[in-house]
Amino acid sequence: MHRRILAPGVLAAASLLLAIPASAASHSPGAPGIGDPYYPDYGNGGYNVSHYDLRLQYQPATDELSGTATILARTTEDLSSFDLDFLLDVSEVRVNGTTAGFATSGQHELVVTPKTPLAKGTPITVVVRYSGVPSTKSAYGFTTWHRTPDGAVAADEPEAAWWWFPSNDHPLDKATYDVSVAVPDGTQVISNGLLQSTSSKLGWTRWNWRQNKPQATYLATLAVGRFDITTSTSEGGVPVVNAYSKDLGDNDGAARASVERTGELVDWLSGYFGPYPFSSAGGYVPNTTTGYALETQTRVYYSPKQFANGSNTSVVVHELAHQWYGDDVSLKGWKDIWLNEGFARYAQWLWSEHEGEGTTQELADYVYASHPADDAFWTVKPGDPGPDDQFDIAVYDRGALAVQALRNAVGDDAFFAILKGWPKEHAYGNASVSDFEEYAEKVSGKSLSALFDAWLFQPSKPVAPAAKALGAVAQPKSWKKIEATNDVH
């Protein structure tokens, strides 16, 4: 159960409720979670967001963040109150122009009580004024706000938004974004989409970014620091914006040698997945100590550690593949993580084949042979791994094995039609593993339930005629590069 903590704002909201007419008696609080069994308190019930407008100011020296979030949404039920996922300190909330009551609840909930209950289908504009020091906030014993020597970064999965903007924090509720952040002159701001403008006044520069396609909250990113920003356009016409912290040290060259190939790799992936779905592509490499990379929409987050051993285009391929598989088509529930990670890993296998460093089948054979039947690797079910194993290596490697098994079962013509058609079928929406199985069966004309069950849902090693476990299997040349990306998302 979600235990609520009464605060002064709640008492004020309760007094407002006393004046509600009897006709509003059917209105009830929105659920404090969207209904995901992996993360019961993530997201919220009762409304859908269409747009976030974030107008913020950030001081890198002190990690102070302040500003106003304006959230455009529509109710999906009769509401007496609703929740937002948020951790910073709120000074005012308004709903449709009128002051609303608010209180904190649980680990990361902001409960908003409008002066007048909201009927189902009502458009709402929620304005939240807030401030705080994100690095001092934690929930469930962790933080996803990463301080850097010259600023900070918000990038993590499955949650990152709570530390910098109030939201309905679940991939099911995607929205467009305007992110406007003022920082001291000489400091840059990186976010999703395209930079619309900058303006300077009294020692502060405001950066205005726009993401004009639906985006899950965990894919929204913010980076503040001193960056070298590069811009280009791919041969296919996709604008590319990359950024590198000016203090990356010895990792700088390898980072640029990898990330500056983004345009080339976007065009290459388009041959498999269809037209690039967003207004821009790119990535950024801040001076953080984290070890992972993340598919933050249009502006991939890379840790410098990804390039500690030299350039690695394989990690760039992985994160760019997510722009189709994970960002354009997002999962319905976190149990559907295979749709993100299995296909992003398989894209690395395709790149290996393209580079002449091992075919997808050779990689499949190697992975299959590397894990004996009693290996715990086979007990993780990529189709529903559970929250503790959501990012287990089996979701990636066994997940890619499942993709190769599908290819072998349906043949290349149907397989590549599925690979390219899937992002178009569910463009800018959400889908589940079962949705994918249904789509693959429709395109291929074959029954695939036994195949999906064996490779994604059974806690045992499948019998695989296509993956020959004939004793030792040679390690493909690309394997070390792929293995080096095991910590990415």
PyMOL commands that set and color helices and strands:
alter all, ss='L'
color gray80, all
select helices_A, chain A and resi 8-17+22-24+134-136+161-163+217-219+249-259+262-273+304-307+313-321+334-336+338-354+360-370+376-379+387-389+393-410+412-425+433-444+449-457+479-483
alter helices_A, ss='H'
color red, helices_A
select strands_A, chain A and resi 28-29+47-59+64-75+79-85+89-95+98-99+101-105+109-113+123-132+145-148+151-154+175-184+188-190+194-201+204-215+222-225+227-233+239-245+281-285+293-294+300-302+330-331+430-431
alter strands_A, ss='S'
color yellow, strands_A
deselect
rebuild
show_as cartoon
